[in-house]
Amino acid sequence: MRRLSFTAAIYSPQLRRVTEELVQACHQRRLQVIPWTVNAPADAARLQALQVDGLITDYPDMVKTE
């Protein structure tokens, strides 16, 4: 983050890199976490439980929202 010449608002990592610690660290820095490409329901459920801010997917109808 320090190497960027601007302040980012969103971090969009590959879904396998997302951990509880990563989400917490990003949220402490006021960064939204929106992982890609989430195409399996089990991955979507895991990431939603980690409280990511959104998902990038090829199948938006697969993800249930509250």
WOFEN-V175871 format. One record per residue. RES is the residue in three letters. PSI is psi in degrees with one decimal (999 if undefined). OMEGA is omega in whole degrees, -180 to 180 (NA if undefined). NEAR is the number of other C-alpha atoms within 10 Angstrom. Layout:
# WOFEN-V175871
res-><RES;RES>
psi-><PSI;PSI>
omega-><OMEGA;OMEGA>
near-><NEAR;NEAR>
This chain:
# WOFEN-V175871
res-><MET;ARG;ARG;LEU;SER;PHE;THR;ALA;ALA;ILE;TYR;SER;PRO;GLN;LEU;ARG;ARG;VAL;THR;GLU;GLU;LEU;VAL;GLN;ALA;CYS;HIS;GLN;ARG;ARG;LEU;GLN;VAL;ILE;PRO;TRP;THR;VAL;ASN;ALA;PRO;ALA;ASP;ALA;ALA;ARG;LEU;GLN;ALA;LEU;GLN;VAL;ASP;GLY;LEU;ILE;THR;ASP;TYR;PRO;ASP;MET;VAL;LYS;THR;GLU>
psi-><-35.7;-23.4;-14.4;148.4;12.2;167.6;116.5;151.8;-21.8;137.4;127.9;80.7;164.5;140.9;-33.1;-17.3;-9.8;122.8;168.6;-40.9;-40.6;-46.2;-45.0;-44.1;-41.2;-44.3;-33.6;-28.5;10.1;32.9;132.6;144.2;117.9;91.2;160.0;170.6;112.9;100.7;1.2;134.6;-37.5;-39.0;-42.1;-43.5;-43.1;-45.1;-37.7;-37.4;-28.4;-3.3;42.6;164.6;-10.8;175.7;143.7;124.0;155.5;-10.2;73.5;-25.8;-15.2;-30.4;127.4;135.6;157.8;999>
omega-><-178;-179;-180;178;180;177;-180;177;-175;171;-174;-179;172;-170;-178;-180;-173;176;177;-179;179;-180;180;-180;179;-179;176;178;-179;175;172;178;-179;-176;179;-45;-172;-176;179;180;-180;177;179;-180;180;-178;177;178;177;177;172;-174;179;179;170;-176;173;-175;-176;179;-179;-172;177;176;180;NA>
near-><7;6;5;7;7;8;9;12;11;15;14;17;14;13;19;12;9;19;14;12;10;15;21;16;12;16;16;10;11;12;18;18;23;21;23;17;18;23;17;13;13;11;15;23;14;14;24;16;10;16;14;22;16;15;20;16;16;12;12;11;8;13;17;10;6;2>
